[in-house]
Amino acid sequence: MVNLPQQFISMNNARLSVVLATFNEENNLGDCLDSIKDIAQEIIIVDGSSRDNTVTIAKKYSAKVLVTDNHPIFHINKQKAIDMAQYEWILQLDADERVSKDLAEEIKKITLMSDDALESYQKALPKRSLFLRHQEILEKRDNKIGKTDGQYAAFFIPRLNYFLGKYLRFGGVYPDGVIRLIRKGKAYLPCKDVHEQMEVDGRVGWLQNDLYHIDSPTFARYLQRNNRYIDLIAQELQEDAKNNSVAVQFDYMVTKPVSWFFLTLIRHKGILDGYQGVVFSFFSALRFPRAYTRYKKKLQ
């Protein structure tokens, strides 16, 4: 943890809203809320009409719950939860994520820091170079994130993804930065695409402690989540008639999966994660031909 002189710490008590969008998360929600209950001044949950005990569990933590529709683009409900938050700082989480004690302490310190302190903190991050390289990759895909000056308005949190009994650290998976800590009114989700980046009106920084993502503890869970993304990719392909061509078909059936598999397994050293790394690279590569196959079936 980077330590800062007392003069860099605000004497005002920052207050934190923790927000989630949920759907059938009774097996995850309790552990998630346990991890933040000591730092949250309010918990807000927008639930997509769960058919299990998700809402009952949420209310045990005195959460404010809004039950609504379960949209295919789940960012819609995430943004609803963000809009409901009343405090200056908002921590947006998924139910299968866990905030460690070190991350919780870091979040508390960040929300109390002055702008000068936040700048000093960013320059002193031990993994700063790794984080900035990752951010560059994201910005090549999503365009510039945030502004280069002014007030810090949002923070990426590095995320460790749990896959078949192991947290993946290679294969291009880590640090898997996600913008999760934001100032109220300074960041939002466009709600147009499942892979979209948060729009930020201000500077973007990083926290240094990892967010634990219990993404795929079993292979069945992985396939369930992966199927949802494949359906969304197939839906996106339908939006342009040009995708029904030999060139695009070859790209999705051959070029993309082969290049992705070797990129993640060899160049990004996914093989160092053991058999979990190999399985992850293989099945993440298969999403391209699987999505294109579903797209073609919808055209029939």
N, C-alpha and C positions, 0 to 999 in steps of 0.2 A: 504494500500500500504506500502511495506517495503521501508523505506528511507535509503539511503546510503550516506556516506561522499563524498564530491566532488572529492576527489582524486581517488575514484573508478570509476569515469565516464570518458570515453574517450573524448578527445577534438576534435576528428575527427567526422565529420558529417556522421553518418551511413545512407545509402540509402536503401530503401525497394522496392522490386518488389512484387506486389500482383498478383497472378495467379489463374485462374479458368478454368475448363472445363464445357461447357454448352450444353444443348439441350432443346429447347422449354422452356426457362425460362423467358419469357417476364413479367410474374407476380411477379417474385422474384428479377431479376437482378438489377433493379434500386435501391431498398432499400439496397441491399448488397453493391453496389458500393458507395452509399451515406455514408455508415458507415466507409469506408476506404479512401475516396477521399482526406482527409487532411493528411494522413500519407504515401500515396503511391507516390513514384517517377515515377513509371510506372505501368500500368495495362495491363496484358496480358490475352487474352481469346482465348482458343481453342474451337471452336464450332463444334458440330457434325451435321452440315447441318440442323440447325433449320428451321422449317416451319412457325415460327411466327416472331415477331419483336425483337428477342434477339440480333441479330447482330446490328441492327439499334440503340438499346438502348446502347449497348457497345460502339459504336463509338461516342455517345454523351458525353461519359466520356473520350474521347481521348484514348481509349484502343487500343492496338495492337491486331488485330484479325486474327486468322488463321481458315479458314473453312475447315473441313475435314470430314471423315466418322464418323458415330456414332457407336462405337464399343460396344458390349455387356458388356465387362469388361471396364468400363469407366475410370479406372485408366490409360489406355493407353493414353487418351487425357489429363489427369491430368499431366502425366509425360512429355508429349510434351510441355505443358505450363511451367512446371518447367525448362525444358531444354532451353526454349526461354528467360528466365529471365537473366538480365545482372548484377544485383546488388548483393552484398555480402549476404544480408538477403532476404529470400523469404517467403511470407505468402501465403499459399495455402488455398483457401476457396471453399465452395460450394455456389451456387447462393442463396440457402435458409438459409444461415447463416448471422448473423449480428454481427458486432464488436461494443461493447459498448464504450462509451467515456473512461471509466476506463481501459478497455482492450487496447484501442488504445494508451493511455498514457503509459501503462505498456510495450507495444511492442516497443514504441519509446525509453524507458529507457533501456530495455533489449539489444537492438541493439547498444547502446552506451557504455555498460559496459565492463570493462576489465574482463579477466578470473578470477581474484581474486574476483572481485565484483560479478560475476555470482555465484561463490561458496558460498559467504556470503549470497546472496539473496536466494539461495536454502535452506540453513539451517534455514533461518528465516521465511519461508512460513507458514502462520497460519494454513493451511490445509495440511501440509506436510505429516502427518501420513496417512490421508485418501488417498492422491494421491499415496503414495508409496504402500499402500495395493492394490490399483487398478492396479498399474503397475505390481505388482507381479502376479495378476490374468492374465493379458495380457501376461506376459512372460511364464506362465505355458502353455498357449495356443499357443503362437507364438515363443517361445524360447527367449533367451536373446536379449534385445533391446539395441543397442549401445554398448559402451565400459565403463569400470569402471574408466578410467583415460584419461588424455589429454584434449583437447579443447572441450568446449560445442559446439555441432554441430546441435542440434535439441531440440525443446521444445514441450511437450504436452500442450494442452489447455483444461481445463475442459469445458464440453459442457452441456448446459441445453436444453432438447428436449421438444418442444411444441407439445402437443397432445390433440386435441379436446378441446381447450380453456384453457389449463393449462400446465405450465412447470413441468415436472415430476422430482421429487427429490428422489424417493424411487424405490423399485422394482429392484435394481441393475442397474438402468439406469444412475444415477449420481455417479461419475463425468464424465463418458463417455469420458475419455481422448483420444484426437486425436492429433497426431503429425502434426502440421501445420506451425510452424515457424522453418525454417531450414537455415543453411548456404549453399550457392551455392556450388555444387559439393560434398557435404558431406552427402547427403541423397537422396534416390530414391525409387520409387515404382517398385517392380518386374514385375507387370502387368500380373500376372498369376491367381489371384483369387480375387473375389470381397471383401473378408474379410481379405485380406493380410495386414500385418503390414509393415510400411516403414522401409527400411534398412538404418541404420545410421552408418557412419564412424566417431565416436566420442562419447562424453558423451551426455546423454539425461537428460534434466531438465523439470521443470514445470513452467507455468505461473499460477497466482492465480486468475485472473479475468475470469469470464465465457464468453464463446462464445455462443450466442443465436442461436439455431437451430429451425427454423420454419418448423419442420419436417412434421407434419400432422395436419394442422389447421382444416381439415374436414376429415370425415371418408372415403370419396371417394378418397382423396389424399393419405390417409394411405394405402388403398387397392391397389391403383395404384403402389405405391412404393413397397409394400409387394409382389405383384405379380411378380415384377421383380426379387426380391431375391429368391422367390420360384422357378422360372424358372431356375435360376443359380444353386440352390441346386439340382434340378432334373437333370440338365446337368452334374453336378459333380458325381451324382450317376451312370450315364451311363458309366462313365470311368472305372468302375471295375465290371466285371461280377459277382463277389462274392456278390454284393449287391442284386442280384435277388435270395434271399434265404428266408426261413421262419423266421430265426432268425433276419435278418436285417429288414424284413417287420414288425415283432412284435416290434422291437426297435423303428422304426419310427412311427408306427401307435398307439402304446400304451405307451411304457416306456418313450421315450423322451418327448412327449407332456405333460403327467401327471406330470413327475418330474419337467419339466420346469415351468409349471403353479404354482405348490405349492412352488417351490424354489423362484420364483420372487414375488409371492403374499404374502407368509407368512414369509419365512426366511429373504428375503430382504425387507419386509414391504411395498410391493407395494400397499397394501390395504389402506395405509395412504395417498395415492394420490387420494382417493375417487373412484368414478365410473370409472374415466379415468384410474386409476391404474388397476382395475379389467379387464376392456376391453382390455387394453394393454397386460396384462399377458395372457389372454385367446387367443387372436388372434396371439400373437407372439408364443404361444405354438402350435397353429394350423398349423404353417408353416411346421412342420415336416410331419404330415400325408398328407397334401396337396401336398408337394413336392414329397413324395413317390408315391402318386396316379398318378401324372403327369408322373413320371418316368416309372411306369408300363404301362401307356397308350402308351408311346413312344416305348415300347418293342413289342407292339401288331402289 
